Amino acid sequence: MTSPQHLLADEVTVGYGHQVVLDGVTVRIGRGETVGLRGPSGCGKSTLVRVLALLQRPDQGRVSIDGTPVDGTRYAVPVALRTRVAALFQSPRAAADPRLSLADLIAEPLRATRTPEPTVRERVAELADLVSLTADLRSRRPHAVSDGQLQRACLARALAHRPDYLLCDEATAMLDASTQAHVAAVIRDYQRTQQAGVLVISHDQSLLDRWSDRIVDLGNTAATLT
Ligand SMILES: Nc1ncnc2c1ncn2[C@@H]1O[C@H](COP(=O)(O)OP(=O)(O)OP(=O)(O)O)[C@@H](O)[C@H]1O
């Protein structure tokens, strides 16, 4: 029997104190498809991304990757499994270590998995080219680049391990129109060439319509959404 080709949040429940944010939510992202996720502010979209990215453990329910259930958060999960999912968030400044050059930022996930240094350097050059970061920009630290340039580095870093699933949480919301189009184009090319599954969160309905194969509405959390 072939294993399923999807990233699945299965009947996931998450609460903070007395507030239940996700109540038995099921969302499936198939390989090769782009799923849009919408819903009013505070309905739990970012919480769901953190759960799917294995950054937060649900109170109930579970995540599985291509049929393999995941138990625990990211660093408790074997490298080969956890690197299949990557996430890109709205604020690159919150995500990036200010002490690292953009090249070292992109290299971070590769070094964290003990990738040999020559391979790291080769892959970083390839990724930086993919997001059009010049050699000059690669040597700068976050304070010396624009938000758009930093977000491009964060995208390169997210793609470092060639994830099968990429979760984009308002990833283009803070960017000007031309950087937004650039980042979106890189993600779409990646999605097509790798047959990756992509989850896109946005408050911009026209962006969701353009980008998604289908749209899931998380405003209706009582329902099971697949
Ligand atoms: N760590 C936390 N501790 C307590 N409450 C939290 C925490 N993280 C999120 N919340 C609350 O959970 C609810 C859902 O937050 P979340 O960020 O997942 O929603 P969202 O749909 O992504 O919102 P937005 O569209 O505004 O980004 C909100 O009411 C938020 O205040």
The ligand as an SDF file (V2000), in Angstrom:
LIG
                    3D

 31 33  0  0  0  0  0  0  0  0999 V2000
    1.0030   31.9140   23.2360 N   0  0  0  0  0  0  0  0  0  0  0  0
   -0.2420   32.3460   23.4180 C   0  0  0  0  0  0  0  0  0  0  0  0
   -0.7530   32.5060   24.6460 N   0  0  0  0  0  0  0  0  0  0  0  0
   -2.0250   32.9130   24.8390 C   0  0  0  0  0  0  0  0  0  0  0  0
   -2.8860   33.2110   23.8500 N   0  0  0  0  0  0  0  0  0  0  0  0
   -2.4210   33.0780   22.6000 C   0  0  0  0  0  0  0  0  0  0  0  0
   -1.0890   32.6520   22.3090 C   0  0  0  0  0  0  0  0  0  0  0  0
   -0.9410   32.6060   20.9500 N   0  0  0  0  0  0  0  0  0  0  0  0
   -2.1090   32.9990   20.4330 C   0  0  0  0  0  0  0  0  0  0  0  0
   -2.9950   33.2900   21.4150 N   0  0  0  0  0  0  0  0  0  0  0  0
   -4.3840   33.7100   21.2180 C   0  0  0  0  0  0  0  0  0  0  0  0
   -5.0140   32.7200   20.4280 O   0  0  0  0  0  0  0  0  0  0  0  0
   -5.9060   33.3020   19.4900 C   0  0  0  0  0  0  0  0  0  0  0  0
   -5.4880   32.8590   18.0820 C   0  0  0  0  0  0  0  0  0  0  0  0
   -4.2370   33.4460   17.7530 O   0  0  0  0  0  0  0  0  0  0  0  0
   -3.5860   33.2120   16.3260 P   0  0  0  0  0  0  0  0  0  0  0  0
   -2.3840   34.0960   16.2620 O   0  0  0  0  0  0  0  0  0  0  0  0
   -3.3870   31.7610   16.1150 O   0  0  0  0  0  0  0  0  0  0  0  0
   -4.7420   33.7350   15.3700 O   0  0  0  0  0  0  0  0  0  0  0  0
   -4.7110   34.2170   13.8430 P   0  0  0  0  0  0  0  0  0  0  0  0
   -5.9460   33.6950   13.2080 O   0  0  0  0  0  0  0  0  0  0  0  0
   -3.4130   33.8330   13.2180 O   0  0  0  0  0  0  0  0  0  0  0  0
   -4.7820   35.7980   14.0000 O   0  0  0  0  0  0  0  0  0  0  0  0
   -4.2920   36.9630   12.9890 P   0  0  0  0  0  0  0  0  0  0  0  0
   -5.0620   36.7950   11.7160 O   0  0  0  0  0  0  0  0  0  0  0  0
   -4.6270   38.2210   13.7120 O   0  0  0  0  0  0  0  0  0  0  0  0
   -2.7900   36.7690   12.8200 O   0  0  0  0  0  0  0  0  0  0  0  0
   -5.8380   34.8020   19.7190 C   0  0  0  0  0  0  0  0  0  0  0  0
   -6.9100   35.1770   20.5420 O   0  0  0  0  0  0  0  0  0  0  0  0
   -4.5140   34.9900   20.4280 C   0  0  0  0  0  0  0  0  0  0  0  0
   -4.5370   36.1120   21.2760 O   0  0  0  0  0  0  0  0  0  0  0  0
  1  2  1  0
  2  3  1  0
  2  7  2  0
  3  4  2  0
  4  5  1  0
  5  6  2  0
  6  7  1  0
  6 10  1  0
  7  8  1  0
  8  9  2  0
  9 10  1  0
 10 11  1  0
 11 12  1  0
 11 30  1  0
 12 13  1  0
 13 14  1  0
 13 28  1  0
 14 15  1  0
 15 16  1  0
 16 17  2  0
 16 18  1  0
 16 19  1  0
 19 20  1  0
 20 21  2  0
 20 22  1  0
 20 23  1  0
 23 24  1  0
 24 25  2  0
 24 26  1  0
 24 27  1  0
 28 29  1  0
 28 30  1  0
 30 31  1  0
M  END
$$$$
